Amino acid sequence: MRVAVLADSDTRWKWGALTARRISPPGHRVTGFVLRGRATPTPRQLAEVGADVAAPREVTGAEFLAAVRHEAYDVVVLALVGGTVQAMLHGLAGMVLPRRPVIVTGYVGVVYEKLADGLLLRHGADVVLANSRADARRFRAVYEGVGAGASAVVEAALPFLGGARYAPVPGRDTVVFAAQPSVPASRADRAYLLRRLVEHARLHPHREVLLKLRSRPGEHTTHVEEHPYQKLVQGPLPPNVRMVHGHMGEVLDGTDLLVTVSSTAALEALHRGVPTAVLTDLGVREALGNHHFIGSGLLTSWDALDGGHRPRPDDAWRADQGVAADGAYERAFDAARARVLDLLAAPALPPVAPYYTAATAPGYLPGILARHRLDATEAPAANPVRRLLRDAARGVYRHGVQRVAPAIRRLGEL
């Protein structure tokens, strides 16, 4: 079985590549593609995924469609933002193939915003993976509520959970703050969290305090990080504070308390049984995503953590979120794998039929398709000079988005 994974950022590549491994039978072969754009991951970011998949090819959307046409994939995993998924679905629907591939998509982590919008943009895939029992209920309710049909929704789990069960180590006391690129967004809020982290370290000089960063300077992730923590540091840090990069699973191997605002790292920690805290210092708000953890038992503040408090997770909430470390995770992808195999065994697959069409969303869909320019009839890179010019223009655009625009916004805040 041949599987193609198309992603548009480091986190979505991680989700897509690992999902492909989870839902495929033995003997499958995975080919990776990443969309050329603002968040195209660097080789270092790709290497940290640990999916045992060869480095992906950097392509445009039209080039990916051409690869699907000529390379005969059995399954396509779309690990993309919702609008790009919708554009790719319409691109695939417009292709004439001897047999089209099974199309799988889903979400890279906690779904805490744009639930209806994101789901309807993913409608039309054969399999829409839900990362938990709770998500499966919500996804089906949205699809059924608009009459779109919810048969594609399949309950699974986050594909990157795992690792050794937490066991305290005598003499070790390590707190890790899992940073997020865009939560919180403002410079003032991020400076506040950094200050409280440093104060916590000073209050507990024998405790190792790690700031787990998502990216190095010049790298970008799914969301733009306009105010990197490493650039907010003023003066020397206490000797027990370190900034670290790397694979979150490896960091969690030595973590005794994971602190975050709303990072998916909290679910990774919960799955292992690592003590976990979700901060309320900036409020419990949809914009922060920490409202997702209402009922979890994890919500707390730096003040409480400074005083020695350790939240205790609610077992029912944890199980509903697909992170109960009770052995069930090993079978979490059985249903998705079975669905894919059933579709592959069918004599023929029905045409790709997204909910959004020229009839259902005439004021919305054309803009999405125009932004992505995914005309399946385009012959990308037919002219090498044209491709060089196009790549140069994209490089200038990416530099402007990643470097120049954030610098201008920071100057505007002075």
BADO-590382 format. One record per residue (C-alpha): residue number from 1; residue in one letter; y, x, z. Coordinates in Angstrom, 2 decimals. Example, Ala and Ser with C-alpha at 12.3 -4.5 7.8 and 13.67 -1.06 7.14 Angstrom:
2
 num residuo       v       u       w
   1       A   -4.50   12.30    7.80
   2       S   -1.06   13.67    7.14
//
This chain:
414
 num residuo       v       u       w
   1       M    0.00    0.00    0.00
   2       R    3.42    1.33   -0.98
   3       V    6.37    0.52    1.30
   4       A   10.05    1.16    0.58
   5       V   12.62    1.23    3.39
   6       L   16.33    0.87    2.60
   7       A   18.77    1.57    5.46
   8       D   22.54    2.00    5.76
   9       S   22.93    4.00    8.99
  10       D   21.01    6.20   11.41
  11       T   20.09    3.39   13.80
  12       R   18.96    1.09   11.00
  13       W   16.94    3.90    9.44
  14       K   15.24    4.35   12.81
  15       W   14.45    0.63   13.00
  16       G   13.34    0.36    9.37
  17       A   11.16    3.45    9.26
  18       L    9.40    2.65   12.53
  19       T    9.02   -1.02   11.59
  20       A    7.36    0.01    8.34
  21       R    4.86    2.03   10.35
  22       R    4.19   -0.83   12.76
  23       I    3.60   -3.56   10.18
  24       S    1.59   -1.54    7.66
  25       P   -2.20   -1.05    7.65
  26       P   -3.81    2.41    7.61
  27       G   -3.43    4.26    4.33
  28       H    0.08    3.02    3.58
  29       R    2.79    5.24    2.14
  30       V    6.46    4.90    3.12
  31       T    9.33    5.95    0.86
  32       G   12.79    6.01    2.41
  33       F   16.20    5.29    0.93
  34       V   19.63    5.33    2.57
  35       L   22.67    3.68    1.07
  36       R   25.50    6.00    0.20
  37       G   28.54    4.92    2.22
  38       R   30.66    5.34    5.33
  39       A   27.76    5.63    7.77
  40       T   25.32    7.65    5.68
  41       P   23.38    9.64    8.31
  42       T   23.26   13.42    8.42
  43       P   19.97   15.37    8.26
  44       R   20.19   15.91   12.04
  45       Q   20.49   12.19   12.70
  46       L   17.58   11.42   10.38
  47       A   15.41   14.07   12.03
  48       E   15.92   12.51   15.47
  49       V   14.20    9.27   14.46
  50       G   10.72   10.73   14.84
  51       A    9.16    8.28   12.37
  52       D    7.05   10.85   10.53
  53       V    8.58    9.75    7.22
  54       A    9.87   12.13    4.56
  55       A   13.65   12.47    4.34
  56       P   15.06    9.42    2.55
  57       R   16.84    9.53   -0.79
  58       E   20.54    8.69   -0.82
  59       V   21.18    5.90   -3.33
  60       T   23.52    3.12   -4.33
  61       G   22.31   -0.46   -4.17
  62       A   21.85   -0.58   -7.93
  63       E   19.84    2.65   -7.84
  64       F   17.56    1.17   -5.20
  65       L   16.97   -1.92   -7.32
  66       A   16.12    0.35  -10.23
  67       A   13.61    2.21   -8.02
  68       V   11.98   -1.10   -7.04
  69       R   11.74   -2.05  -10.71
  70       H   10.15    1.22  -11.79
  71       E    8.12    2.35   -8.75
  72       A    6.17   -0.85   -7.98
  73       Y    6.45   -1.19   -4.20
  74       D    4.26   -3.69   -2.38
  75       V    6.63   -4.16    0.58
  76       V   10.39   -3.63    0.90
  77       V   11.95   -3.31    4.38
  78       L   15.69   -4.03    4.36
  79       A   17.23   -2.33    7.41
  80       L   20.80   -3.26    6.59
  81       V   23.86   -5.14    7.79
  82       G   23.63   -8.86    7.00
  83       G   25.95   -8.92    3.98
  84       T   24.07   -6.08    2.33
  85       V   20.74   -7.81    3.00
  86       Q   22.09  -10.92    1.27
  87       A   23.30   -8.92   -1.73
  88       M   19.94   -7.14   -2.02
  89       L   18.07  -10.45   -1.80
  90       H   20.08  -11.80   -4.73
  91       G   19.57   -8.54   -6.59
  92       L   15.81   -8.78   -6.11
  93       A   15.83  -12.48   -7.01
  94       G   17.41  -11.63  -10.36
  95       M   14.79   -9.04  -11.31
  96       V   11.85   -9.73  -13.61
  97       L    8.80   -7.98  -12.19
  98       P    5.05   -8.34  -12.77
  99       R    4.86   -9.08   -9.05
 100       R    7.72   -8.83   -6.63
 101       P    7.36   -7.02   -3.30
 102       V    7.10   -8.72    0.08
 103       I   10.56   -8.52    1.66
 104       V   10.93   -7.81    5.39
 105       T   14.15   -7.61    7.40
 106       G   15.43   -8.01   10.96
 107       Y   17.80   -6.55   13.54
 108       V   18.04   -3.06   14.98
 109       G   18.61   -4.17   18.57
 110       V   20.23   -6.77   20.79
 111       V   21.70   -9.65   18.78
 112       Y   24.80  -10.50   20.78
 113       E   27.32  -11.53   18.11
 114       K   27.46  -13.33   14.74
 115       L   24.06  -14.91   15.34
 116       A   24.36  -17.70   12.77
 117       D   26.23  -15.58   10.23
 118       G   23.80  -12.67   10.42
 119       L   20.71  -14.87   10.31
 120       L   21.81  -16.93    7.32
 121       L   22.68  -13.74    5.45
 122       R   19.07  -12.61    6.04
 123       H   17.53  -15.91    4.97
 124       G   15.46  -15.52    1.83
 125       A   13.35  -12.63    3.07
 126       D    9.63  -13.35    3.40
 127       V    9.59  -12.04    6.97
 128       V   12.54  -12.07    9.39
 129       L   11.42  -10.13   12.45
 130       A   12.56  -11.23   15.90
 131       N   12.55   -8.49   18.52
 132       S   11.50  -10.81   21.36
 133       R   10.31  -14.29   22.27
 134       A   13.90  -15.22   23.12
 135       D   15.16  -14.07   19.71
 136       A   12.38  -15.94   17.91
 137       R   13.48  -19.19   19.58
 138       R   17.12  -18.60   18.69
 139       F   16.38  -17.61   15.10
 140       R   14.22  -20.66   14.44
 141       A   16.82  -22.95   15.99
 142       V   19.52  -21.64   13.64
 143       Y   17.39  -21.96   10.51
 144       E   16.06  -25.39   11.40
 145       G   19.55  -26.53   12.40
 146       V   20.90  -25.96    8.88
 147       G   17.75  -27.16    7.13
 148       A   16.94  -23.71    5.81
 149       G   13.33  -23.52    6.99
 150       A   12.18  -21.13    9.70
 151       S    8.70  -20.13    8.50
 152       A    9.83  -16.55    7.81
 153       V   10.64  -15.88   11.49
 154       V    7.92  -13.79   13.13
 155       E    8.04  -12.66   16.75
 156       A    7.59   -8.91   17.19
 157       A    9.45   -6.32   19.30
 158       L   11.76   -3.36   18.96
 159       P    9.67   -0.77   17.09
 160       F   10.94    2.23   19.04
 161       L    9.83    1.22   22.53
 162       G    7.25    3.42   24.17
 163       G    7.00    6.64   26.09
 164       A    5.58    7.49   29.47
 165       R    5.87    5.04   32.34
 166       Y    8.57    6.07   34.81
 167       A    7.40    8.07   37.79
 168       P    9.88    9.62   40.26
 169       V    9.74   13.41   40.46
 170       P   10.35   14.96   43.90
 171       G   13.66   16.76   43.92
 172       R   14.89   15.24   40.65
 173       D   17.86   12.85   40.69
 174       T   19.26   12.27   37.17
 175       V   21.68    9.54   36.12
 176       V   22.23    9.00   32.39
 177       F   25.12    7.03   30.92
 178       A   24.17    5.79   27.44
 179       A   27.34    5.81   25.37
 180       Q   27.95    3.41   22.49
 181       P   30.19    4.14   19.50
 182       S   32.24    0.92   19.61
 183       V   31.60   -0.65   23.03
 184       P   34.05   -0.63   24.63
 185       A   36.44   -0.12   21.74
 186       S   39.76    0.85   23.32
 187       R   40.74    4.35   24.34
 188       A   41.81    3.12   27.79
 189       D   38.46    1.44   28.51
 190       R   36.47    4.45   27.36
 191       A   38.66    6.79   29.41
 192       Y   38.04    4.54   32.44
 193       L   34.24    4.76   32.03
 194       L   34.43    8.52   31.62
 195       R   36.58    8.82   34.75
 196       R   34.14    6.73   36.80
 197       L   31.22    8.81   35.54
 198       V   32.98   11.99   36.65
 199       E   33.90   10.47   40.03
 200       H   30.27    9.42   40.52
 201       A   29.20   13.02   39.91
 202       R   31.72   14.32   42.42
 203       L   30.54   11.82   45.03
 204       H   26.95   13.00   44.50
 205       P   27.15   16.77   43.83
 206       H   23.38   17.20   44.01
 207       R   22.76   14.55   41.37
 208       E   22.58   15.53   37.69
 209       V   24.82   13.22   35.64
 210       L   24.33   13.15   31.86
 211       L   26.58   11.56   29.26
 212       K   24.23   10.71   26.37
 213       L   26.33   10.79   23.20
 214       R   25.37    8.98   20.03
 215       S   26.77   11.45   17.50
 216       R   28.34   14.85   17.08
 217       P   31.90   15.28   15.75
 218       G   31.99   14.32   12.07
 219       E   28.84   12.17   12.26
 220       H   28.95    8.40   12.10
 221       T   26.61    5.64   13.15
 222       T   26.31    1.93   12.49
 223       H   29.71    1.39   14.12
 224       V   32.82    3.54   13.80
 225       E   33.54    5.60   16.94
 226       E   37.31    5.99   16.99
 227       H   37.48    7.52   20.49
 228       P   34.52    9.88   21.07
 229       Y   33.98   10.60   24.75
 230       Q   33.89   14.34   24.14
 231       K   37.49   14.16   22.92
 232       L   38.64   12.19   25.97
 233       V   37.66   14.87   28.46
 234       Q   40.67   16.36   30.23
 235       G   40.07   19.50   32.20
 236       P   36.75   21.02   33.30
 237       L   33.88   18.70   34.15
 238       P   32.05   18.99   37.48
 239       P   29.14   21.44   37.28
 240       N   26.61   18.60   37.61
 241       V   27.90   16.75   34.52
 242       R   26.57   17.51   31.05
 243       M   27.00   15.94   27.63
 244       V   23.74   15.65   25.70
 245       H   22.57   14.57   22.26
 246       G   19.08   14.07   20.95
 247       H   16.34   11.47   20.88
 248       M   16.84    8.78   23.52
 249       G   13.13    8.72   24.30
 250       E   13.20   12.40   25.24
 251       V   16.27   11.88   27.43
 252       L   14.57    8.97   29.20
 253       D   11.63   11.23   30.04
 254       G   13.84   12.84   32.69
 255       T   16.00    9.87   33.71
 256       D   16.00    8.29   37.17
 257       L   18.79    5.76   36.48
 258       L   20.03    4.59   33.08
 259       V   23.58    3.20   33.08
 260       T   25.19    1.47   30.11
 261       V   27.55   -1.29   29.06
 262       S   25.13   -2.96   26.67
 263       S   23.19   -0.31   24.74
 264       T   19.71   -1.04   23.41
 265       A   18.77    2.02   25.48
 266       A   18.67   -0.40   28.42
 267       L   15.70   -2.15   26.81
 268       E   13.99    1.18   26.16
 269       A   14.46    2.10   29.82
 270       L   13.23   -1.30   31.06
 271       H   10.12   -1.01   28.93
 272       R    9.26    2.24   30.72
 273       G   10.20    0.94   34.16
 274       V   13.18    3.31   34.46
 275       P   15.79    1.92   36.91
 276       T   18.56    0.41   34.77
 277       A   22.12   -0.75   35.39
 278       V   24.41   -2.76   33.07
 279       L   28.07   -2.35   33.99
 280       T   30.42   -5.24   34.77
 281       D   33.49   -3.06   35.38
 282       L   35.18   -4.24   32.18
 283       G   34.01   -7.82   32.60
 284       V   30.96   -9.69   31.37
 285       R   32.13  -10.53   27.86
 286       E   30.76  -11.33   24.44
 287       A   32.91   -8.56   22.96
 288       L   31.06   -6.04   25.12
 289       G   27.59   -7.47   24.57
 290       N   26.72   -7.28   28.26
 291       H   26.62  -11.09   28.41
 292       H   23.19  -10.67   26.84
 293       F   21.99   -9.39   30.22
 294       I   22.98  -12.48   32.20
 295       G   19.92  -13.42   34.24
 296       S   18.41   -9.96   33.94
 297       G   19.26   -8.82   37.47
 298       L   20.78   -5.64   36.01
 299       L   24.50   -6.45   36.11
 300       T   26.39   -4.26   38.56
 301       S   29.44   -1.99   38.88
 302       W   30.23    1.68   39.35
 303       D   31.38    0.87   42.89
 304       A   27.93   -0.47   43.74
 305       L   26.18    2.46   42.06
 306       D   28.42    4.90   43.94
 307       G   27.19    3.29   47.15
 308       G   23.52    3.71   46.23
 309       H   22.70    0.27   44.78
 310       R   19.82    0.10   42.29
 311       P   19.42   -3.19   40.37
 312       R   15.99   -4.83   40.25
 313       P   15.13   -6.46   36.91
 314       D   14.03  -10.07   36.73
 315       D   10.43  -10.05   35.50
 316       A   10.65  -13.35   33.62
 317       W   13.81  -12.26   31.80
 318       R   12.27   -8.91   30.94
 319       A    9.13  -10.50   29.49
 320       D   11.20  -12.94   27.42
 321       Q   13.08   -9.98   25.95
 322       G    9.89   -8.26   24.80
 323       V   10.11   -5.28   27.16
 324       A    7.55   -6.11   29.84
 325       A    5.49   -2.94   30.16
 326       D    2.19   -4.75   30.69
 327       G    0.22   -3.55   27.67
 328       A    1.17   -6.49   25.47
 329       Y    3.49   -4.27   23.42
 330       E    0.52   -2.64   21.72
 331       R   -0.15   -5.97   19.99
 332       A    3.47   -6.96   19.45
 333       F    3.33   -6.30   15.70
 334       D   -0.08   -7.87   15.00
 335       A    1.43  -11.16   13.83
 336       A    3.93   -9.44   11.53
 337       R    1.23   -7.21   10.04
 338       A   -1.01  -10.22    9.48
 339       R    1.83  -12.14    7.80
 340       V    2.53   -9.25    5.43
 341       L   -1.16   -8.88    4.54
 342       D   -1.47  -12.64    3.92
 343       L    1.50  -12.54    1.56
 344       L    0.10   -9.53   -0.27
 345       A   -3.23  -11.33   -0.70
 346       A   -1.61  -14.44   -2.19
 347       P   -2.12  -14.90   -5.96
 348       A    1.65  -14.96   -6.43
 349       L    4.81  -15.00   -4.33
 350       P    7.44  -17.72   -4.72
 351       P   10.86  -16.75   -6.09
 352       V   13.28  -15.23   -3.58
 353       A   15.35  -18.21   -2.37
 354       P   18.25  -17.32   -0.01
 355       Y   20.01  -20.13    1.82
 356       Y   23.34  -19.01    0.38
 357       T   23.66  -19.85   -3.31
 358       A   26.49  -20.70   -5.68
 359       A   25.90  -24.33   -4.68
 360       T   25.69  -23.96   -0.87
 361       A   28.36  -21.27   -0.34
 362       P   30.59  -21.06   -3.46
 363       G   33.53  -19.78   -1.42
 364       Y   31.56  -17.13    0.51
 365       L   28.68  -15.73   -1.55
 366       P   30.66  -14.43   -4.57
 367       G   32.75  -12.20   -2.33
 368       I   29.65  -10.70   -0.70
 369       L   28.04   -9.94   -4.04
 370       A   31.28   -8.53   -5.48
 371       R   31.74   -6.16   -2.53
 372       H   28.29   -4.69   -3.01
 373       R   28.26   -4.55   -6.83
 374       L   24.49   -4.99   -6.90
 375       D   24.11   -6.16  -10.48
 376       A   20.44   -5.46  -11.24
 377       T   21.30   -4.90  -14.92
 378       E   23.49   -1.89  -14.13
 379       A   22.08    1.43  -15.28
 380       P   23.29    3.77  -12.53
 381       A   23.86    7.43  -13.21
 382       A   23.24    7.04  -16.95
 383       N   26.23    9.31  -17.52
 384       P   26.08   12.51  -15.37
 385       V   29.85   13.07  -15.64
 386       R   30.48    9.49  -14.49
 387       R   28.13   10.04  -11.56
 388       L   29.91   13.24  -10.50
 389       L   33.27   11.47  -10.60
 390       R   31.87    8.50   -8.71
 391       D   30.29   10.71   -6.03
 392       A   33.52   12.65   -5.62
 393       A   35.47    9.42   -5.21
 394       R   32.99    8.21   -2.61
 395       G   33.30   11.50   -0.75
 396       V   37.07   11.14   -0.59
 397       Y   36.72    7.53    0.57
 398       R   34.20    8.45    3.27
 399       H   36.46   11.23    4.54
 400       G   39.36    8.79    4.70
 401       V   37.36    6.20    6.64
 402       Q   35.70    8.66    9.00
 403       R   38.50   11.13    9.70
 404       V   41.94   10.12    8.42
 405       A   42.05    6.42    9.37
 406       P   40.95    6.94   13.02
 407       A   43.49    9.78   13.38
 408       I   46.29    7.54   12.12
 409       R   45.25    4.76   14.51
 410       R   45.21    7.20   17.42
 411       L   48.70    8.39   16.53
 412       G   49.85    4.77   16.51
 413       E   48.70    4.40   20.12
 414       L   50.86    7.28   21.38
//
